[in-house]
Amino acid sequence: MTLRPRDLLARRGDPLQLESLTGEQGLDRPLPDQDVASPGLVLAGYTDRFVPGRLHVLGETEIAYLQSLSEDARKQSLETFLSFEPPCLFVTKAQDVPAELLSMAKQRGIPVLRSKLKTGEFYRRIKPILEDAFAPRTTLHGSLADVYGVGLLFTGRSGIGKSECVLDLVERGHRLVADDIVLVSRKGNDILIGQGHELAAHHMEIRGVGLIDVKALFGIRSVRAQKRIEVVVQLEDWEKAKDAERTGLSRQETTILEVKVPKVVVGLNPGKNLTVISEVVAMAHLLRMTGVDIATAFNDRLIKRMMEQRGLREYLAEDYE
């Protein structure tokens, strides 16, 4: 995804309260970095650790410093700063901008945008916008559902029954997020957010029936726009999955966008109630998140009982009375 200054100006709801001080100049330049920083040190002449690709914010301190300089010193400071060709400049608190800055920026095609927001509030609002725009993304084939608040991503070969399983979950009161195509983005280091394609808009393809509109059939409570992916449920034909994990002591994982996600492999055979199994997968995940590990707790009890029985046998073997 390419982000441009024009996209920030046209953002719905105008959260950054921006206006362009350089007209159309540079508004279509791609922004190469999601980091925002203050150019205070480079304005003062220290350039050794300056990162020009960042978006640079001039707050009240930077503008006051420039205005305190003589005309020649101000031009020299700005010449040094703008020679690095920063992609975009922001001025906060609706401050008046030195004429030399606007003139030099226009000559180099650097857009200068001014916000009415205070500097701290501007940073708070722009950072999540940039993080979302630059987040790693991928597209997966599967179905995503919200089951008891847990995001279950159903994967498997085409026609194995992913959509039918999610449709049954919706009928039982759970929610559809996306079917067939799941758009995944990574937030921070380990959070995966899945959503459907805007053209699909909570439609599902059910073989033999065709396309259905889940929101129209089941109501607005049956769908949600996006959901964190927390468990991958991989549906397999029984012959391939008959030797799958049975105790839960050995857990499988899969990797999506360099994030490890728990994976459960479910083998399908006639009569298996996949919907209930999916609900149990979600509830078991919730238990683990609260520190309750059923398989480990059962295994610990079993080992404890075996040790107790062993101690009893040893005592009776040494009792000669």
Order of alpha helices (4+ residues) and beta strands (2+ residues): alpha-beta-beta-alpha-beta-alpha-alpha-beta-alpha-beta-alpha-beta-beta-alpha-beta-beta-beta-beta-alpha-beta-beta-alpha-beta-beta-alpha-alpha
